[in-house]
Amino acid sequence: MKNIYKINSVHAWNTRSNGEIRNDDAYGNVDTSPQVVLAILRQLCKKAGIKQEDIFVGDAFTQMYNHCYNKWSAEFPDIHYMTREPMTGREVFTKNESKKINYSDKKSVISYDSDEIVDQIANADYLINIPALKAHRWAGVTFLLKIIWLARKRKLKSFTQWNTSY
């Protein structure tokens, strides 16, 4: 049984190539807490008996900071830690060409009507969202659907592409 745990790691978009945080003068960036994820992994592996090999953790939109990866992999080395691009110790999400998310807005909000999702989500038995509940400048607040939207594998040139139709 494959389980994917979708974290909100959107600020890791600006990660240095070695996985360290880049100072971009953006005060107040909030991503999913590494401590929350570690607590969930402990419950899954130590209490619920889920095998590490059946757990995937990541954000298909972005990278994974070293401070998160190091904290989690030290205790759970056999979990699949997923990122958008190659990073030491992490695996890369792969695009699923056949399964798509279809949008009902008929291109009135965004300029495309569907998106491929990543294999790891398309093939998962369970998708568990571990959000960072917070205010959001474009969406108002961050909840489930905006986070699931980032499970797609479309590569954006910049964050400004999110906001082109507003």
C-alpha positions as CSV (number, residue, x, y, z in Angstrom):
1,M,0.0,0.0,0.0
2,K,1.6,3.3,-1.2
3,N,1.0,6.5,0.8
4,I,2.1,9.9,-0.3
5,Y,2.4,12.7,2.2
6,K,2.1,16.1,0.4
7,I,3.9,18.8,2.3
8,N,3.9,22.5,1.6
9,S,7.5,23.3,0.8
10,V,6.8,26.1,-1.7
11,H,9.5,28.4,-0.4
12,A,12.1,25.8,-1.2
13,W,11.6,27.0,-4.8
14,N,14.5,29.3,-3.9
15,T,16.7,26.6,-2.4
16,R,20.4,26.6,-3.1
17,S,21.5,23.7,-5.3
18,N,23.0,22.1,-2.2
19,G,19.6,22.2,-0.3
20,E,20.4,25.1,2.0
21,I,18.1,28.0,2.5
22,R,18.9,31.0,0.3
23,N,18.3,34.4,1.9
24,D,15.8,36.1,-0.5
25,D,14.8,38.8,2.0
26,A,11.3,37.3,2.1
27,Y,10.3,37.7,5.7
28,G,7.7,35.3,7.1
29,N,7.9,32.4,4.7
30,V,5.9,29.5,6.2
31,D,6.1,25.9,5.0
32,T,5.0,22.6,6.6
33,S,6.8,22.2,9.9
34,P,9.5,19.5,9.9
35,Q,8.6,18.7,13.5
36,V,5.0,18.0,12.5
37,V,6.1,15.7,9.6
38,L,8.5,13.9,11.9
39,A,5.7,13.3,14.5
40,I,3.5,11.9,11.7
41,L,6.2,9.6,10.4
42,R,6.8,8.3,13.9
43,Q,3.2,7.4,14.3
44,L,3.0,5.8,10.9
45,C,6.1,3.7,11.2
46,K,6.3,3.0,14.9
47,K,2.6,2.8,15.9
48,A,0.6,2.0,12.7
49,G,3.2,-0.4,11.2
50,I,3.5,1.3,7.8
51,K,6.7,0.2,6.1
52,Q,9.1,3.1,5.3
53,E,9.4,1.8,1.7
54,D,5.7,2.5,1.2
55,I,5.9,6.2,2.3
56,F,6.6,9.1,-0.1
57,V,7.1,12.6,1.3
58,G,7.5,15.8,-0.8
59,D,6.1,18.6,-2.8
60,A,6.1,18.0,-6.6
61,F,6.3,21.8,-7.2
62,T,9.6,22.4,-5.5
63,Q,12.6,21.1,-3.6
64,M,13.1,19.9,-0.1
65,Y,15.3,21.8,2.3
66,N,18.2,20.0,3.9
67,H,17.1,20.8,7.4
68,C,13.9,18.9,6.7
69,Y,15.5,16.0,4.8
70,N,18.2,15.6,7.4
71,K,15.8,15.5,10.3
72,W,13.5,13.0,8.7
73,S,16.0,10.7,7.0
74,A,18.2,10.4,10.1
75,E,15.3,8.5,11.8
76,F,13.6,7.1,8.7
77,P,16.2,6.4,6.0
78,D,14.1,4.2,3.8
79,I,11.2,6.6,3.1
80,H,11.1,8.1,-0.4
81,Y,11.9,11.8,0.0
82,M,10.7,13.4,-3.2
83,T,11.7,16.7,-5.0
84,R,11.2,18.4,-8.3
85,E,14.8,18.2,-9.4
86,P,17.7,15.9,-8.4
87,M,19.1,16.5,-4.9
88,T,21.4,14.4,-2.7
89,G,19.5,11.5,-1.1
90,R,16.2,12.5,-2.6
91,E,14.2,11.1,-5.6
92,V,12.6,13.1,-8.4
93,F,8.8,13.1,-9.0
94,T,8.0,11.8,-12.4
95,K,5.1,13.0,-14.6
96,N,2.3,10.7,-15.4
97,E,1.2,11.2,-19.0
98,S,-2.1,9.3,-18.8
99,K,-3.7,10.5,-15.6
100,K,-4.8,14.1,-15.5
101,I,-6.6,16.6,-13.4
102,N,-9.3,18.2,-15.5
103,Y,-10.4,21.8,-14.7
104,S,-14.0,22.8,-15.1
105,D,-13.5,26.5,-15.6
106,K,-13.1,26.1,-19.4
107,K,-9.9,28.2,-19.3
108,S,-11.6,31.2,-17.8
109,V,-9.2,31.3,-14.8
110,I,-6.1,29.5,-16.1
111,S,-5.1,29.1,-19.7
112,Y,-5.1,25.3,-19.8
113,D,-7.9,22.8,-19.1
114,S,-6.0,19.9,-17.6
115,D,-2.7,19.0,-16.0
116,E,-0.8,15.8,-15.7
117,I,-0.1,14.7,-12.2
118,V,3.0,13.0,-10.9
119,D,3.2,9.2,-10.9
120,Q,3.7,9.0,-7.2
121,I,0.3,10.6,-6.6
122,A,-1.4,8.9,-9.5
123,N,-0.3,5.5,-8.2
124,A,-0.8,6.1,-4.4
125,D,-3.4,4.3,-2.4
126,Y,-3.7,7.3,-0.1
127,L,-2.8,11.0,-0.5
128,I,-2.4,12.8,2.8
129,N,-2.0,16.6,2.8
130,I,0.2,18.0,5.6
131,P,-0.4,21.7,5.0
132,A,1.0,24.9,6.4
133,L,-2.2,26.6,7.3
134,K,-1.5,30.3,6.7
135,A,-2.6,33.5,4.9
136,H,-1.8,33.5,1.2
137,R,-1.4,36.6,-1.0
138,W,-3.2,35.1,-4.0
139,A,-5.5,32.4,-2.5
140,G,-6.4,34.2,0.7
141,V,-5.6,31.2,2.8
142,T,-3.8,27.9,2.2
143,F,-6.0,24.9,2.5
144,L,-6.3,21.6,0.7
145,L,-7.1,22.3,-3.0
146,K,-4.4,24.9,-3.6
147,I,-1.9,22.5,-2.2
148,I,-3.2,19.6,-4.3
149,W,-3.0,21.8,-7.4
150,L,0.8,21.9,-6.8
151,A,0.8,18.1,-7.2
152,R,1.0,18.7,-10.9
153,K,4.3,18.4,-12.8
154,R,4.0,21.6,-15.0
155,K,7.3,23.5,-14.6
156,L,6.6,27.2,-14.2
157,K,9.1,29.9,-15.3
158,S,8.3,32.0,-12.2
159,F,5.7,32.4,-9.5
160,T,4.2,35.3,-11.6
161,Q,2.7,32.7,-13.9
162,W,0.3,31.7,-11.1
163,N,-1.3,35.2,-11.2
164,T,-1.5,36.0,-14.9
165,S,-5.3,35.6,-15.2
166,Y,-6.3,37.7,-12.1
